[in-house]
Amino acid sequence: MSDTLVAFVQNGSIPESRIDDMATRIIAPYYLIGQYQDYPTVDLDRDTMENNYIINREAGRAGTILLKNVNNILPLNSSVNTNIYIYGQAASQTNYGLEQISWNANCGGALYQGGGSGFVRPVYAIDPLTALMQKGRDDRL
């Protein structure tokens, strides 16, 4: 696309002032909210993850809906609820694990995030089926 803009400026279809205006509109908010101030120093050994995994796990847990809470069955009690049925393709891992190539790949399985330009491969993920199986093993069911 940049080659196209250069060609349009060179042939006079778009004035260079318009390109300057576009660049100004992109960079102005950066200065308006002061993103250039108090920026951390470059430190390749800095732990930028810290304990974010705890926050991520809690946000994921809070946002997960497994089923409708009919007859107040939730939270599950493994000493009483010994038979749990899991339905649907989204209950287990994708066919490609965490190596799926994009958010909308025909992978099947649980989706761990939304899609689009913000898609990233998760570092780790626990699908609902695996989580319930682990709980059963932990409770020795």
N, C-alpha and C positions, 0 to 999 in steps of 0.2 A: 504494500500500500504506500510506503514512503516513496518508492520509485514513481508511483503514479502522481503523488503530490508534487514531487520535484518537476516532473514533466509538465504538469499543469501550470506551475509557477513559471517555468521557462518559456512555455508557449503563450503565456499571458491570460490563460483561462481563469486562474485564481491569482489575486494580487498577494505579494509576499506579506503585506500587512495583515491579511486574513490569517495566514499561518502563524504570525506573531501573536495575533489575538487568541487563536486556539491554544497556543502554548501557554500564554498568560493565564487563561481560564483554568488550565490544568494545574499549574503551579501555584496560583494565588491562594487557594485554600491551605496549602502547606505552610505558607507564611502567616496567613490569617490566624490559624490556631496554634502557631508557634512550634510546629513539629521540628524545626531546626534547632531548638533550644534544649539544653540539658540532655542531649542525646548521649547514650552510654558510649564509653570508649570502646575501641576495638579490642576484644579480649577473646581469643579463640578457645581459651580454656574455661570460660564462664559457663556455669551450669544454667542454661536458660530454661530447662524443663522444671527444675526444682521439684515441688510436689504437685505439679499440675495434674498428674494422673489421678490423684485423690479427688480433685474437683471434677475432672472429666468423668470419673466413674460414678460419683454421686449425681451429677447432672444426667448422665445416661440412665441411671437407676430411677431417678425421679420422673424421667420422661418416657419410661417404658410401660406399655400396657400389654399385659399378657392375655387377659380375658375379663369379661364382665364379672363383677363381684356379686354373683347371685347367691342368696342365702348366706352372705357374709363368710364365704369360704376363704377369703384372703385375710391375713397372710396364710400361706400354706403351712400346715402342720404335718410334718413327715411321719409322726406317730399315728396320725389319724388318716391322712390323705396318702394312702400307699399306692393308689392307681391313678396315674395322671396320663391323659392322652394328649398328644401333641399333633396338631393338624396343620397342613399347609407347607408349601415349599420354603417359606420364609423362616421356618422354625430352626433350620439347621444351617451349617456352613454353605457358602457358595461352592459351586463346582470347581472354582479356581482358588479357593482360600482367599488370602489377602492379596493375591497376585492378579486380581481382576484388572483388566486394562483400562476400564473407565466406569463411570457411575451407571451408565445405561447398558453395559455389556449384558448379553443374555446369559448371565451366570447362574441364575437361580439362587436360592438361599437368602439368608438374612442380609439386609442392607444396614450399614452402620451409620449412615449419614445421608444427607440430601445429595443432590447432584448438581451438575452445572460447572461453572468455572471455578468454584471453590472446592472441587473434589480433590481429596488427597487419600492416599492409601493409609489405612490405620496401622499403627505400630503393632497393636494387638487387638483382638476382638473376641468376645465370648458370645456365641449365639445362644438363643433361649434353650434349645435342646441340650447343648453341652452344659450350660449352667445348671439345669434341672438334674441332669445325670450326675454331675459333680456333687450336688447337694445330696442326692440319694446315696452316693458312695460315702460321703462324709458322715451321713447318718446311719450307714451300714444297712441300707434297705435292700 
